[in-house]
Amino acid sequence: VNIKGNQAFLQFTDANDNDDFEIRVDGGVFRIQDQQNDLVSLQINTDGHVDIPVNLDVGAGIDVTGNIETTGMLKITSTAPHIDFIDTNGAPDFRLLVDSNYFQIYDINNAETRFKINTDGHVDIAGNLDCAAGVDVTGNITVTGTVDGRDVATDGTKLDGIESGATADQSASEIVALIADQTIAPSTIDME
């Protein structure tokens, strides 16, 4: 079939009163249009880009070369939705994953969860955490190891036994001044 004209078109009329469609070429633009709803379902423009102004349901997947841009929301629905970030330069690949009620950043190459937000809100970090501008904490800090090589729990117990305001650098005259008004029996002082 060869249809010629300034606005060449082919109409499909449904005899059962369902939507009728039209295929039209107008000014170099190809359109498939729903006639009942006056809605363009698909349009191929003169520069080659395709407009689909309605939802597009794809049954087998979409392969894209180039960027994907959206002005709305990207929604992924699945029992374990995820996005894989594959680095073609050989660096580690990562996956953003929601599964079993948690969100995680997963290192695909090393099969390791690097970051995990649990349903109760606590966060698990598998490796070291480097903070460039300090750490602010509200609440208690629980440590199962040491801090800069020091056992904080043991050191804290030792510190609890020291009187408030005590110093380790008292001079002899300061010590004499502290005990000057005390009654000390000579038999209680060990001079050796």
SULJO-V347841 format. One record per residue. N is the residue number from 1. RES is the residue in one letter. OMEGA is omega in whole degrees, -180 to 180 (999 if undefined). Layout:
n-><N | N>
res-><RES | RES>
omega-><OMEGA | OMEGA>
//
This chain:
n-><1 | 2 | 3 | 4 | 5 | 6 | 7 | 8 | 9 | 10 | 11 | 12 | 13 | 14 | 15 | 16 | 17 | 18 | 19 | 20 | 21 | 22 | 23 | 24 | 25 | 26 | 27 | 28 | 29 | 30 | 31 | 32 | 33 | 34 | 35 | 36 | 37 | 38 | 39 | 40 | 41 | 42 | 43 | 44 | 45 | 46 | 47 | 48 | 49 | 50 | 51 | 52 | 53 | 54 | 55 | 56 | 57 | 58 | 59 | 60 | 61 | 62 | 63 | 64 | 65 | 66 | 67 | 68 | 69 | 70 | 71 | 72 | 73 | 74 | 75 | 76 | 77 | 78 | 79 | 80 | 81 | 82 | 83 | 84 | 85 | 86 | 87 | 88 | 89 | 90 | 91 | 92 | 93 | 94 | 95 | 96 | 97 | 98 | 99 | 100 | 101 | 102 | 103 | 104 | 105 | 106 | 107 | 108 | 109 | 110 | 111 | 112 | 113 | 114 | 115 | 116 | 117 | 118 | 119 | 120 | 121 | 122 | 123 | 124 | 125 | 126 | 127 | 128 | 129 | 130 | 131 | 132 | 133 | 134 | 135 | 136 | 137 | 138 | 139 | 140 | 141 | 142 | 143 | 144 | 145 | 146 | 147 | 148 | 149 | 150 | 151 | 152 | 153 | 154 | 155 | 156 | 157 | 158 | 159 | 160 | 161 | 162 | 163 | 164 | 165 | 166 | 167 | 168 | 169 | 170 | 171 | 172 | 173 | 174 | 175 | 176 | 177 | 178 | 179 | 180 | 181 | 182 | 183 | 184 | 185 | 186 | 187 | 188 | 189 | 190 | 191 | 192>
res-><V | N | I | K | G | N | Q | A | F | L | Q | F | T | D | A | N | D | N | D | D | F | E | I | R | V | D | G | G | V | F | R | I | Q | D | Q | Q | N | D | L | V | S | L | Q | I | N | T | D | G | H | V | D | I | P | V | N | L | D | V | G | A | G | I | D | V | T | G | N | I | E | T | T | G | M | L | K | I | T | S | T | A | P | H | I | D | F | I | D | T | N | G | A | P | D | F | R | L | L | V | D | S | N | Y | F | Q | I | Y | D | I | N | N | A | E | T | R | F | K | I | N | T | D | G | H | V | D | I | A | G | N | L | D | C | A | A | G | V | D | V | T | G | N | I | T | V | T | G | T | V | D | G | R | D | V | A | T | D | G | T | K | L | D | G | I | E | S | G | A | T | A | D | Q | S | A | S | E | I | V | A | L | I | A | D | Q | T | I | A | P | S | T | I | D | M | E>
omega-><178 | -180 | -178 | 176 | 179 | 176 | -177 | 179 | 178 | -178 | 175 | -178 | -180 | -177 | -179 | 180 | 171 | -178 | 174 | -178 | -180 | 171 | -173 | 171 | -177 | 179 | -180 | 179 | 180 | -178 | 164 | -170 | 173 | -175 | -178 | -176 | -178 | -175 | 175 | -179 | -179 | 179 | 174 | -174 | -176 | 178 | 175 | -179 | -174 | 175 | 173 | -172 | 179 | 177 | 178 | 177 | -178 | -174 | -172 | -180 | -180 | 174 | -176 | 170 | -176 | -176 | 171 | 180 | 177 | 173 | 180 | -175 | 171 | -176 | 179 | -178 | -179 | 174 | 177 | -176 | 179 | 174 | 178 | 175 | -176 | -180 | -177 | 178 | 177 | 177 | -179 | 177 | -176 | 179 | 167 | -170 | 170 | -178 | 178 | 174 | 173 | 176 | 180 | 169 | -171 | 176 | -175 | -176 | -177 | 179 | -175 | 172 | -177 | -175 | -176 | 173 | -177 | -177 | 178 | 176 | -180 | -174 | 175 | 177 | -171 | -177 | 177 | 178 | 178 | 180 | -175 | -174 | 178 | -179 | 175 | -176 | 170 | -177 | -176 | 174 | 178 | -178 | 177 | 179 | -179 | 175 | -175 | 177 | -178 | 174 | -173 | -179 | 180 | 179 | 179 | 178 | 178 | -178 | 179 | -179 | -179 | -179 | 179 | 177 | -179 | 177 | -179 | -174 | -179 | 178 | 179 | -179 | 177 | 179 | 178 | -180 | -180 | -176 | -175 | -177 | 180 | 175 | -178 | 178 | -178 | -178 | -179 | -178 | 176 | -173 | -177 | 999>
//
